[in-house]
Amino acid sequence: MADPFATPGDKSYPVTPLGYPARLLEPDQTFESVNRTIEAPLFGKLPGYWLPGFFLVSAMLLMFLVAVTYLIWKGVGIWGINIPIAWGFAIVNFVWWIGIGHAGTFISAILLLLMQKWRTAINRLTEVMTLFAVMCAGMFPLLHLGRPWIFYFVLPYPDTMGLWPQFRSPLVWDVFAVSTYFTVSLLFWYIGLIPDLATLRDRAPGKWQKVIYGIMSFGWRGSARHWQRHQDAYLLLAGLATPLVLSVHSVVSFDFSVAMVPGWHSTIFPPYFVAGAIYSGFAMVLNILIPLRKIYHLEKIIPIRYLNNMANVMLATGMMVAYGYFIEAYMAWYSGDIFERYMMMNRAFGPYGWIFWALMLTNVVIPQLLWNRRIRTSPLGLWLVALSINVGMWVERFVIVVTSLHRDFVPSSWRMYYPTKWDWMVLFGSVGLFLTLLFLFVRFLPMISMTEVRELTGRKEFEQP
Amino acid sequence: MSAPSSIYCVSAEFPGHEELIDAVKRAREAGYTRMEAYTPYPVEELPEAFGRGRTAVPLLTLIGGMIWGLGGFFMEWFAMDIGYPINVGGRPYMSWPSFIPVTFELTVLGAAITATVAMIALNKLPQPHHPVFDLPNFERASQDRFFLCIEASDPKFDLTATKAWLETLRPLRVGEAST
């Protein structure tokens, strides 16, 4: 792998024989400097951006609460949905958010098993991004139910009416997949957090902080027996989360592909959805990480070559997604099915054609800039490309959901879908919820794993070429 | 001379994990058996240095995953075949391939919950206080220092002699904690 900051012969950044950077952190890092850098956002002065930023994002959250309250008051009729387009923004947002959640588990579990040590600088932030994104995602199917207060009908519980959920339905699989994903992500995140909470307990300047971090750390004392069990559990959870992360978006794609709607009924959906999920997840990681890295001066712990690594993952998964678009069109033609062929022509040249071409621009054309090393190593350039991918992945779900539905089999049922202001308020409001949680997290919990970065500092053998 | 009953352990403090591993090996050679190390990050060589076997966490996780997975499959079979059978186009009630996604998810969920609970319970956490927290400078065991503690219950333990022996390892500091 070519790395702009680790070239053979450069003494300050030695590389392994395979060309990987041999040193993961900047050369002058010590235990104390690592601890101090990571705790600074928690115990240091509030940066100037925090309060105005928090005001803005919590105003967005307030907008979400208004929109949801009115939705529950009036019903889903306030949205632009109709028959045949019964799935509108709610499902688009659901798939978008759950996709964003995937990068967290990918980084924390799959890269852990592949022993990609560079993940240690970013895994905590991406795990928490997963949790918050899945929280946002999980609300949309419930709100779309129309009567969200009886959502528990989809769970198997001792019902006095003797009812059971229909376990052959992908929508019920979805309930299990998303709730399992949230629970496992939460456990994985918290297990990793316990030793860091102990560090914060021992370093906190105030008494209350000591007490609260002490309770949250369960009285962790870092004994060798504890660490042994901790590492076993952590590794097992990583192993369990690896097939899980691939299964969740596959199950989400079954919601579509098990139906017989042209444009949904396709076997390419599971792998193409998973690739898209990791693609958008990495884009969201970069959109969050690049500003935080700048504000909190984390350049020494998150060197620019980690951003480059993430850009490479985005490039690879982006090519898989582009291949998915191509195969979808090819299969529509090759199937010879008139409904499939019509769907594809209508998608590209019908009334929603301009959205399809916006998708091609934001999700296929603009990400090709990542072939350029200068874009991959420029935080601003990378941030803009990642933003384009985030928009593009949202548009992709809009194209899949709406253009497939709006031309039903019988032309008399054809309708158009136009989002209302309540649709937009819910979409941007959910972004507000996500960012509000993120603001609080950055202030109250360490956004980088202190334990794992300390281990990188202490283990000189990781630096041997 | 036996140890005063109020002493829990004596400790030696080291600046890095290599020194600690070396100290553990030497303590075992010297005949100490009841001791524990406290480190700011996991040191994977330590269980071997102490001569400890594997933990029970993996086996419990396997059992937990199997119980949840089989239980989930049984629940689906019961619901779809006996509890609330729905005839969909004459297809079999026991349509097991469509039960696999939920079975898989519940297996993962059960295994993950078991792994977490097993780790916390076997470690006897939450435990707000422990005698080692009284060791001098112990707050740095979670930051940048590595502690070896020889416990008073060790048959070879002798407060003065053990402390003198720990000094020969050239630690940063030797301390003691009472129960």
Interface residues (C-beta under 8 A of the other chain):
Chain A: T30 F31 E32 N35 P156 G162 L163 W164 P165 Q166 F167 R168 P170 V172 W173 F176 A177 S179 T180 T183 V184 L187 F188 Y190 I191 P195 A198 T199 R201 D202 R203 G214 I215 F218 G219 W220 R221 G222 S223 A224 R225 H226 W227 Q228 R229 H230 Q231 D232 A233 L236 L237 L240 A241 P243 L244 S247 V251 F254 T451 E452 R454 E455 G458 R459
Chain B: G16 H17 E36 A37 Y38 T39 P40 Y41 P42 V43 E44 L46 P47 F50 R52 R54 T55 V57 P58 T61 G65 M75 E76 A79 M80 G83 Y84 I86 V88 S95 S98 F99 P101 V102 F104 E105 L106 V108 L109 A111 A112 I113 A115 T116 A118 M119 I120 L122 N123 L125 P126 Q127 P128 H129 H130 V132 F133 E139 R140 A141 S142 Q143 D144
